[in-house]
Amino acid sequence: MQTRFKLLKILVDGNFYSGDELGVMLGVKRSAIWRHIQTLRGYGLDIYAVTGRGYRLRKSIELLSDLAISAALPEAVREQVASIEVHHVLDSTNSHLMQSAALALPAGSICFAEYQSAGRGRQGRQWVSPYGSNLCFSLLWYFDCGPDALSGLSLAVAVGLARGLAALGLPQPGLKWPNDLYIDGRKLAGILLEMSGESSGGSRVVVGVGVNLDMSSDAGKGIDQPWIALNDLLPTPVSRNAAAGSIVGTIVEALVQFSVEGLAPFLPQWQQWDVTFDQRVTLQQAQGLVEGRARGVDASGALLIERDGAISRYMSGDVSLLRTVPASM
């Protein structure tokens, strides 16, 4: 383990440690401790120094553990999870499972990252998450059909994620087509699916998931859209490892169910949690902007938008709710 992460493991309890004390514990000079502190701050960790007392984290954090996540998995899916890896830093968990070295991994291989230096969201956006605050992971899965037959998969995964959050106490998950979770217009979680395969063969799918779990307003300053964290919505903060186990479990259950039954069994809950249904929306596509009223999704997972009395279906794009401006008094 690199010295900087050994240092962090000492600091996670939120107590003060002097530079000299840390240097003795880690076998390095005090100046090296300062350099490692600067690197950790660059990961978004809130570490401050007090003269005469030393360094401490602003608040203690719970680091992820493969054993703790495995223990939190529902019994029914444990055989479906091939492996769980926890990395301190990756460029992107999706990129990690998409690289050639991961091509031979079995279905159910999962990697978490405490910090992503180049985390990716939909539409080429960056996923911002400070070290040790939220959940960022990717899961590998295989299907016997080609990618063209998986048009509704993103919706099924979103429902699976919403089920996991509901099991943690979230009273009313909100789904925004095709696979984001929103609460009162603020983003709580996102999903990025990347597929490879041929139409006549099977598909290899990497399911990337990011959940805002426990993040301060200062840490979220780099996010370019309204957001909210799960612990802001719960009466009691949830364990990161428990949350990881619950969410992985319901997503794996969704993947297993989708491979057998397709999208149909997920549609009732999608309709229950759809935050855009019957709302005025815009859909940004490469061809231009579409504006109309959202009418849910069809059996294939396509978004339905009504314009001038006619309903059209859309398979891709970025949806936004149109904000109504109240009439002046």
C-alpha positions in Angstrom: 0.0 0.0 0.0 1.3 3.4 -0.9 2.4 5.6 2.0 -0.3 8.2 1.3 -3.0 5.6 1.8 -1.3 4.2 4.9 -1.4 7.8 6.2 -5.1 8.1 5.3 -5.9 4.9 7.1 -4.5 6.5 10.3 -6.5 9.7 9.8 -9.9 8.1 9.1 -10.8 8.2 12.8 -10.9 12.0 12.7 -8.4 12.4 15.5 -5.3 14.8 15.5 -1.9 13.4 14.7 1.3 15.5 14.6 3.6 15.5 11.6 6.4 14.0 13.8 4.1 11.3 15.1 2.9 10.4 11.6 6.5 10.4 10.3 7.5 7.9 13.0 4.5 5.7 12.4 5.1 5.6 8.7 8.9 5.7 8.7 9.2 8.9 6.6 10.3 12.5 7.2 7.9 15.2 8.4 8.3 17.0 5.0 7.1 13.8 3.3 4.0 13.8 5.5 3.1 17.3 4.3 3.5 16.3 0.6 1.2 13.3 1.1 -1.3 15.5 2.9 -1.3 17.8 -0.1 -1.9 14.8 -2.5 -4.8 13.6 -0.3 -6.4 17.0 -0.3 -6.2 16.9 -4.1 -8.5 13.9 -4.0 -11.1 16.1 -2.3 -10.4 15.0 1.3 -11.0 17.8 3.9 -7.8 17.6 6.0 -6.8 20.6 8.1 -3.8 21.5 10.2 -3.7 23.2 13.6 -0.4 24.5 15.0 0.7 22.4 18.0 -1.9 19.7 17.3 -1.2 18.4 13.8 -3.4 17.1 11.1 -6.9 15.6 11.1 -9.8 14.9 8.8 -12.7 17.3 9.2 -14.8 14.3 9.9 -14.1 10.5 10.1 -14.8 8.5 7.0 -15.7 4.8 6.4 -13.4 3.2 3.9 -14.8 0.5 1.6 -13.9 -3.1 2.3 -14.5 -6.0 -0.1 -15.3 -8.3 2.9 -17.8 -5.9 4.4 -19.5 -5.4 1.0 -19.7 -9.1 0.5 -21.2 -9.6 3.9 -23.8 -7.0 3.2 -25.0 -8.7 -0.1 -28.4 -10.4 0.0 -28.0 -14.1 0.4 -29.8 -14.8 -2.9 -27.2 -13.0 -5.1 -23.9 -14.0 -3.5 -23.3 -16.8 -5.9 -23.8 -14.4 -8.8 -21.0 -12.1 -7.6 -17.7 -13.4 -8.9 -15.4 -10.9 -7.2 -15.3 -7.5 -5.5 -12.2 -5.3 -5.8 -11.8 -2.0 -4.0 -9.2 0.4 -5.4 -7.9 3.6 -3.8 -7.7 5.5 -7.1 -8.7 4.7 -10.7 -9.2 6.9 -13.7 -12.7 5.3 -14.1 -14.2 2.1 -12.9 -15.9 1.6 -16.2 -12.6 2.1 -18.1 -11.0 -0.4 -15.7 -13.4 -3.1 -16.7 -13.4 -2.1 -20.4 -9.7 -2.5 -20.8 -8.2 -5.6 -22.5 -6.8 -7.0 -19.3 -10.4 -7.4 -18.0 -11.8 -9.2 -21.1 -11.4 -12.6 -19.5 -13.2 -11.7 -16.2 -16.4 -13.6 -15.4 -19.8 -12.1 -15.1 -20.4 -10.6 -11.7 -16.9 -9.1 -11.4 -17.2 -5.7 -9.6 -14.7 -3.0 -9.0 -15.1 0.0 -6.6 -13.0 3.1 -6.5 -12.7 5.4 -3.5 -11.7 8.1 -5.9 -11.9 8.5 -9.7 -9.5 10.8 -11.4 -11.6 10.8 -14.6 -15.0 9.5 -13.6 -17.4 9.5 -16.5 -21.2 10.1 -16.7 -23.6 10.1 -19.5 -23.3 12.5 -22.5 -19.5 12.8 -21.8 -20.0 14.5 -18.5 -17.5 14.1 -15.7 -18.6 12.4 -12.5 -17.3 14.4 -9.5 -16.9 12.5 -6.2 -14.4 13.3 -3.4 -12.3 10.4 -2.0 -14.2 8.1 0.4 -17.5 10.0 0.3 -19.8 8.4 -2.2 -20.2 5.1 -4.1 -18.5 4.7 -7.5 -18.4 1.2 -9.0 -18.8 -0.9 -12.1 -20.1 -4.4 -12.6 -19.5 -6.7 -15.5 -22.3 -8.8 -17.0 -22.9 -11.0 -20.1 -26.0 -11.6 -22.2 -26.6 -14.2 -24.8 -28.2 -11.7 -27.2 -26.6 -8.8 -29.2 -26.6 -5.2 -28.0 -29.6 -4.3 -30.2 -31.8 -6.6 -28.0 -30.8 -4.7 -24.8 -32.6 -1.4 -25.5 -34.5 -1.5 -22.2 -31.6 -2.6 -20.0 -30.7 0.9 -18.7 -34.2 1.3 -17.4 -34.1 -2.2 -15.7 -30.8 -1.3 -14.0 -32.2 2.1 -12.9 -35.2 0.3 -11.3 -32.7 -2.1 -9.6 -30.7 0.8 -8.2 -33.9 2.5 -7.0 -34.9 -0.7 -5.3 -31.6 -0.8 -3.5 -32.0 2.8 -2.3 -35.5 2.1 -1.2 -34.3 -0.8 0.9 -31.9 1.6 2.6 -34.9 3.9 3.6 -35.3 6.3 0.7 -39.1 6.8 0.7 -39.7 7.7 -2.9 -37.0 7.2 -5.5 -37.3 9.3 -8.6 -36.3 8.0 -12.1 -35.5 10.2 -15.0 -35.2 8.5 -18.4 -33.2 6.6 -19.3 -31.3 5.8 -16.1 -30.8 8.7 -13.6 -32.2 9.1 -10.2 -33.5 12.5 -9.1 -35.1 13.8 -5.9 -36.9 17.2 -6.2 -35.0 18.1 -9.3 -31.6 17.2 -7.8 -29.5 14.4 -9.0 -28.9 11.5 -6.5 -27.4 8.8 -8.7 -26.4 8.0 -12.3 -25.7 5.0 -14.5 -23.5 4.6 -17.4 -23.8 1.4 -19.6 -21.1 0.4 -22.0 -21.6 -2.5 -24.3 -19.6 -4.6 -26.8 -20.7 -7.5 -29.0 -22.2 -8.4 -32.3 -25.8 -8.6 -33.3 -25.6 -12.3 -34.0 -23.7 -13.2 -30.8 -23.6 -12.3 -27.1 -23.0 -9.0 -25.4 -20.5 -7.9 -22.8 -21.9 -5.1 -20.6 -20.2 -2.9 -18.1 -22.7 -1.2 -15.7 -21.2 1.9 -14.1 -23.0 3.3 -11.1 -22.4 6.6 -9.1 -24.4 7.4 -6.0 -24.1 10.6 -4.0 -24.0 9.2 -0.5 -22.4 11.6 1.9 -21.0 14.8 0.4 -20.6 18.3 1.8 -21.7 21.4 -0.2 -18.1 22.5 -0.4 -17.0 19.1 -1.9 -19.8 19.3 -4.5 -18.8 22.8 -5.8 -17.4 21.2 -9.0 -20.7 19.7 -10.0 -22.5 21.6 -12.8 -26.1 20.6 -11.9 -28.3 20.5 -8.8 -27.4 17.4 -6.7 -28.3 15.8 -3.4 -26.8 13.0 -1.3 -28.6 10.0 0.2 -27.7 10.8 3.8 -29.4 14.2 3.4 -32.6 12.3 2.8 -32.4 9.7 5.6 -33.1 10.2 9.3 -29.9 8.2 10.1 -26.7 8.1 8.0 -26.2 4.8 6.2 -22.9 2.8 6.3 -21.1 3.0 2.9 -20.4 -0.7 3.0 -24.0 -1.6 3.8 -25.2 0.7 1.1 -22.8 -0.8 -1.4 -24.0 -4.3 -0.6 -27.7 -3.4 -0.8 -27.3 -1.6 -4.2 -25.1 -4.2 -5.8 -27.5 -6.9 -4.6 -30.6 -5.3 -6.2 -28.8 -4.4 -9.4 -27.5 -8.0 -9.8 -31.1 -9.2 -9.1 -32.3 -6.9 -11.9 -29.7 -8.2 -14.4 -30.6 -11.8 -13.7 -34.3 -11.0 -14.1 -33.8 -8.9 -17.2 -31.8 -11.7 -18.9 -34.8 -14.1 -18.4 -37.9 -11.8 -18.6 -36.7 -8.6 -20.4 -38.0 -5.2 -19.5 -41.7 -6.0 -18.9 -41.5 -6.8 -15.1 -39.7 -3.5 -14.5 -42.2 -1.2 -16.2 -44.8 -0.9 -13.3 -42.1 0.4 -10.9 -40.6 2.6 -13.6 -44.0 4.2 -14.1 -44.5 4.5 -10.3 -41.1 6.4 -9.9 -41.0 8.3 -13.2 -40.4 12.0 -12.4 -41.0 13.2 -16.0 -44.4 11.5 -16.7 -47.0 14.1 -17.9 -44.4 16.9 -17.4 -43.2 19.4 -20.0 -39.7 18.3 -21.1 -37.0 18.9 -23.6 -35.0 16.2 -25.2 -31.5 17.2 -26.5 -30.4 15.0 -29.5 -27.7 15.3 -32.0 -30.3 16.4 -34.5 -31.6 19.2 -32.3 -33.9 19.9 -29.4 -37.3 18.3 -29.0 -39.9 19.9 -26.7 -43.2 18.3 -25.6 -45.0 16.5 -22.8 -43.5 13.2 -21.5 -45.9 10.3 -21.8 -43.8 7.6 -20.2 -42.0 4.8 -22.0 -43.1 2.0 -24.3 -42.5 -1.8 -24.0 -39.0 -1.4 -25.5 -37.9 1.4 -23.1 -38.2 4.2 -25.6 -39.2 7.6 -24.3 -42.7 8.8 -25.5 -43.2 12.6 -26.1 -46.4 14.2 -27.2 -46.2 17.2 -29.5 -49.2 18.8 -31.2 -51.4 15.8 -30.3 -49.0 13.2 -31.8 -46.8 10.9 -29.8 -43.3 10.0 -31.0 -40.8 7.6 -29.5 -37.1 8.3 -28.9 -34.3 5.9 -28.1 -31.6 8.3 -27.1 -31.0 11.8 -25.9 -30.7 13.9 -22.7 -34.0 14.8 -21.0 -34.6 17.9 -18.9 -37.8 19.1 -17.2 -39.1 22.5 -18.3 -39.4 24.8 -15.4 -42.7 26.8 -15.5 -42.4 30.5 -14.7 -45.1 31.7 -12.2 -47.3 34.5 -13.4 -46.5 37.9 -12.0 -48.9 39.2 -9.3 
